[in-house]
Amino acid sequence: MNRRNWGLKDMRHSEQPEINKHFAWFPFKSTSGKILWFTYYYHEIIYTNVEPKHRWRNEKIYTEWEYFVKKLTD
């Protein structure tokens, strides 16, 4: 019997956040609405799957203080 994969093995499913630290050269806003400029910030990405063909990506941008408080509360 030939079974199809439907791309299930190629999809990434992770509830663990992928966190990267970046430096803000140009001004932009974080998720909380604060303006980031010439400072470090944290970019958090969480991948979730709803069905085999749908992949959601939740992104959040934290300042250094917000990320510090988040790590203390987790």
C-alpha positions in Angstrom: 0.0 0.0 0.0 1.4 3.4 -1.0 1.0 6.0 1.6 1.6 9.7 1.0 3.7 11.8 3.3 1.8 15.1 2.5 4.9 17.0 3.7 4.5 16.2 7.4 8.2 15.4 8.0 9.3 18.6 6.3 7.3 20.8 8.6 8.8 22.3 11.7 6.8 22.0 14.9 8.2 23.6 18.0 6.7 25.1 21.0 10.1 26.1 22.2 10.8 29.7 21.4 13.7 30.7 19.0 15.3 33.8 20.6 17.8 36.0 18.8 19.6 39.1 20.2 19.9 42.0 17.7 21.1 45.6 17.7 18.7 48.3 16.5 20.4 50.6 14.1 17.2 52.1 12.9 14.2 53.1 15.1 11.3 50.8 15.3 8.7 49.7 17.8 8.7 46.6 20.0 5.6 44.5 20.7 4.7 46.6 23.7 5.0 49.9 21.7 8.3 51.2 23.0 10.7 52.7 20.4 14.0 50.9 20.0 17.0 52.8 18.6 20.7 52.2 19.2 20.1 49.5 21.7 19.9 45.7 21.9 16.5 43.9 21.6 15.3 40.3 21.6 13.3 38.7 18.8 11.3 35.7 19.8 9.7 33.3 17.3 7.4 30.4 18.2 6.3 28.0 15.4 3.1 26.2 15.8 1.1 23.8 13.5 -2.7 23.8 13.3 -3.1 21.3 10.5 -0.6 19.5 8.4 -0.7 22.3 5.8 -0.8 25.3 8.0 2.2 26.7 9.9 1.8 29.7 12.2 4.6 31.9 13.3 4.2 34.1 16.4 6.7 36.9 16.7 7.4 39.1 19.6 10.1 41.8 20.1 11.3 42.6 23.6 13.5 45.3 25.0 16.3 44.1 27.3 14.4 45.0 30.4 11.2 43.3 29.2 13.1 40.1 28.3 14.8 40.2 31.7 11.4 40.4 33.5 10.0 37.7 31.2 12.9 35.3 32.1 12.3 36.0 35.8 8.6 35.2 35.6 9.0 32.0 33.5 
